[in-house]
Amino acid sequence: MLQRFQWFNLKTSDFQKPSVIILILANLLPVLGVLLLDWKIFPILFLYWIENVIVGFFNVLKMALASPANGNSKAAKISIIPFFCIHYGLFTFVHGIFVILIFGGAENGNMGNLNFPTVISSVMNFGILFGIMTLFISHGLSFGINYIGNGEYKEAKLNSLMSQPYSRVVVLHLIIIFGGFLITLLGSPEAGLVVLIVVKMWIDILAHLRQHAGGSARLIKSSINGR
């Protein structure tokens, strides 16, 4: 049995981590949307945009719970957290407007022409609401397992947390939006949508493992020190 996947040097054991398993299950939901609910490109991109909001929410919690031992004073939190909310909030808002304006009418063959009935229908669709809930639970469990359970909050620094979501969001969504344009031009074939979802999931896994790479080491160190 292969002990390592050759692509990106991932270990087979990486896929046995609870937070990674949860992440994979949450990312598979849009596949069901494509195959069972006839989702096209806009519901998928809208769901991924909502995930940005969820990421920002849990990042605020990370800042609030970061240990004061690393210079994360209460005064620093009071100034940095509101700044992050405004800055990341504007970034996410503009991104959302872009997704809605460009892809809101894509399902009717009118990419670039805003179609409010389509937007509202997609937002109110039970599959989308269930998807939002699933992503929230996924990120919440990862927050509990890694940030709290593995003691990441003990070493977290506000400046690093401030920039952390952007590296994930910018790279991931440049790929998603580029893929969205291509798939829309091809008429949103199911195979293309599934490929886009799988690529997004793979990048998510890589980003997740990189972000939490020190978790196991912290647990071992704490056990040795009796803490």
N, C-alpha and C positions, 0 to 999 in steps of 0.2 A: 504493500500500500504506500502510495506516495506520501511523504511527510510534509511536503511543501508544494504549494501551487507555484508554478514558474512565473505566472503573471504577477508583477509588482511584489514578488517575494513574500506572499502571504502564507502563513502557516495554516495547516488544516485545523489546528487547535483554535485559531482566531474565530472560526465559524461555530465554535462550541460555546463561546462566551454568551451568557444570558442577554446582555445588552445588544449584541450583534444579532442574535436570533430574533429578538423583538424588533430590531430595526428592519431586518429582512421581511418579517411578516407584515409590518406596517407598509413597507414599500410594495408588497405584492398586491395590496388592495386595488390600486389603479388597474392592474392586469385584469382583475375580476370585473372592474367597471367597463373595460374595453370589451371583454368577451361576453359578459352577461347583460350589461346595461347600455351597450352601444355608445359608450363615451367616445367623443372625438378629441381633438387637441385642446380645446378651450377648458373643459372641466379638469383635465390633467394639469395644465399650466396654472389654473386658478388654485387648485389644491396645493400645488408646490409653492405658490405665492403665500398662501395661508401658513404654510410650514415656516416661512421666514418670520412671520409674526410670532409663532410659537417659540422659535429659536430665540428671538429677542426677549420674550417673556421669561424664559428660563435663564437667560443670561443676566437679567436684572436680579433674579433670585440668587444667582451665583455671586454677584457683586455684593448683595446685601449680607450674604452669609460667609463671605471671605474672612478668614481669620485676621484679627487685628495685628497678629504677630509679624506680618510682612509689610508693615507700613500702611495697612488698610484701616486707617483711623475713621472714626465716625464722621469727622469733618470732611475727610476725603470722599467718603461714600455719599454724603449729602450733596457735594458739588458734582461728582462724576456721574452718579446714577441719573440725575435729571438731564445732564448733558447728553448721555448716551441715549436716553429715551427720545429726546428731540432729534438728535442727529440720525440715529438708526430709524426712528419713526418716519422722518422725511424721506430717507433713502428707500424704505419699504413702500411708502405711499407712492412715490414716483414710479417705482418698479411695478406696483399694482396697476396704476393708471396706464402704464405702457402695455401691460398684458391685456387689460380690458379693451383698450382702444384698438390694438392691433389684432387681437385674436377673438374679440367678443362676437364678431359676426362671421367667424371662419366656418362654423358649422353649416351656414347657409351659402357658403361659397363667396362671402363678401369680406375677405380678410382686409382689415384696415377701415372697414365701415362699422361703426359701433351699432350693435343690435341689442337694445335693452331687454326685450323679451327673452332673447337667448341667454343673456347674462343672468337675469333673474331666475329663469328656469333652471340653469345650471347650479346657481347658488342654493336654491331651495330644494334641489334634488336630494332625496334621502341618502343616496350613495355618497354625495359630497359631504353632507353633514356627518355621516358615519365615518367617512375618511378623515375629516378634521378631528373628530373625537379619537380615532385610532392613532393619528400622528401625535396628538397631545399626550395620550397615554404612553406612547413609545418614548417621547422625549422626557416625560416625567419619570418613567422607570429608569432611563439612562441617568438622569439627574440624581435619583436616589441611590442607584447602584454605584456609579462612578464618583460623582462629586461628593456625596455624603458618605456612602458606604466605604469607598476606597480612600477616603480622606483627602481628596483633591483640594477641598476648601482650606486645608491647613497650609498649602503652599501657593494658593492662588494669589495673583497680584492684580489690582484693579486696572492698571494700564494694559496688561495682557488680555484681561477679560474684555476690555473696551473694544479691542480690535479683533478679537477672536471670531465673532460671527461673520465678519466681512470676507475673510479669506475663503470661507466655505461658500457663502452665498454668491459672491461675484463669479468665481470659477464655475460653480455648479450651474448657475442660471444662464451664463453666457452659452454654455453647451446646450442647455435645455431650450433656450429661445432660438438658437441656430437650428437645432433639430426640429423645433416647432415650425419654423418657416419652411424647412425642407419637406416635412411630412404634410403640411397644409398644401403646398404646391403639388404634392403627389396624390392629393385627395384623401388624406388621413387613412391610409390602409392599416388594417389591424396589426399586421406584422411590423410595420414601421413604428406604430405606437408602442407595441410591446418592447421592441428594441430600445426605444427612447427610455422607457421605464427601467429596463434592466441596466442601461448605461448609468442612469441617475442613481440607481441602487448601489451599483458597484463603486461609484465615486463617493457616495455616502459612507459606505463601509470603510474605504481607504481613509477618508477624512476623520471618521469616528475613531478608528484604531490609532491614527497619528495623534489625535487630540488627547486620547486617554492612555497613551503608551506607557506612562509611568505609574499607572494604577497598581499593577501587580507588585512592582518593586516597593511601593509605599507600604502595601499590606505586609510583605515579607519583613521589611525593616521594622514595622510596628510590632509584629509578632516577636521578633528577636529582642526588641527592647522592652517587651512586656507591656506595650501600650495599645 
